[in-house]
Amino acid sequence: MTGKYHDPDEGNRRYQRTMAQALVAGLGRDAAFEVCANNGWEGVVKALLPPHCRSRDIPASRRTSSIVSKASG
């Protein structure tokens, strides 16, 4: 053990950022949001959003399904 504290959430956020980048590269931004909404991947949605739009907790009224429906509607 190195004596350093490793935040387990950081590894998950890194994975979500990588997933978001891969989705955008392969599908485009709009389709990436749709895939995330269909799969309930709120962490990946946060990674797709610009930094100033991210928050720790997404209220139920703003979760992925409402984000995509507003974007596509």
C-alpha positions as CSV (number, residue, x, y, z in Angstrom):
1,M,0.0,0.0,0.0
2,T,1.4,3.4,-1.0
3,G,-0.3,5.3,1.8
4,K,-2.2,7.5,-0.6
5,Y,-5.9,7.6,-0.6
6,H,-7.5,6.7,-3.9
7,D,-11.0,7.9,-4.5
8,P,-12.9,4.9,-6.0
9,D,-15.3,7.4,-7.7
10,E,-12.4,8.9,-9.6
11,G,-11.9,5.6,-11.5
12,N,-15.5,5.5,-12.3
13,R,-15.5,9.1,-13.5
14,R,-12.5,8.4,-15.7
15,Y,-14.3,5.4,-17.2
16,Q,-17.4,7.6,-17.8
17,R,-15.4,10.3,-19.5
18,T,-13.8,7.7,-21.8
19,M,-17.2,6.2,-22.6
20,A,-18.6,9.7,-23.4
21,Q,-15.7,10.4,-25.7
22,A,-16.1,7.1,-27.5
23,L,-19.8,7.6,-27.9
24,V,-19.4,11.1,-29.3
25,A,-16.6,9.9,-31.7
26,G,-18.7,7.0,-32.9
27,L,-22.2,8.4,-32.9
28,G,-22.1,12.1,-32.6
29,R,-23.2,14.2,-29.6
30,D,-27.0,13.9,-30.0
31,A,-27.0,10.2,-30.5
32,A,-24.6,9.8,-27.5
33,F,-27.1,11.6,-25.3
34,E,-29.9,9.3,-26.6
35,V,-27.9,6.2,-25.9
36,C,-27.1,7.4,-22.4
37,A,-30.8,8.2,-21.7
38,N,-31.9,4.8,-23.0
39,N,-29.5,3.0,-20.7
40,G,-29.8,5.3,-17.7
41,W,-26.1,6.3,-17.8
42,E,-26.4,9.6,-15.9
43,G,-22.7,9.6,-15.1
44,V,-21.8,9.5,-18.8
45,V,-24.3,12.3,-19.4
46,K,-22.5,14.4,-16.9
47,A,-19.3,13.7,-18.7
48,L,-20.9,14.8,-22.0
49,L,-22.0,18.1,-20.5
50,P,-19.7,21.1,-20.4
51,P,-18.0,21.5,-17.0
52,H,-20.1,24.6,-16.0
53,C,-23.3,22.5,-16.5
54,R,-22.2,19.6,-14.3
55,S,-23.3,19.1,-10.7
56,R,-22.8,16.4,-8.2
57,D,-26.5,15.5,-8.0
58,I,-29.0,15.7,-10.9
59,P,-32.5,16.3,-9.7
60,A,-35.1,13.8,-10.8
61,S,-36.8,16.3,-13.0
62,R,-33.5,16.8,-15.0
63,R,-32.3,13.2,-15.4
64,T,-31.3,11.8,-18.7
65,S,-34.8,11.1,-20.1
66,S,-35.8,14.7,-19.7
67,I,-32.5,16.0,-21.0
68,V,-32.8,14.0,-24.2
69,S,-36.5,14.8,-24.7
70,K,-35.8,18.5,-24.4
71,A,-32.9,18.3,-26.8
72,S,-34.7,16.3,-29.4
73,G,-38.1,18.0,-29.0
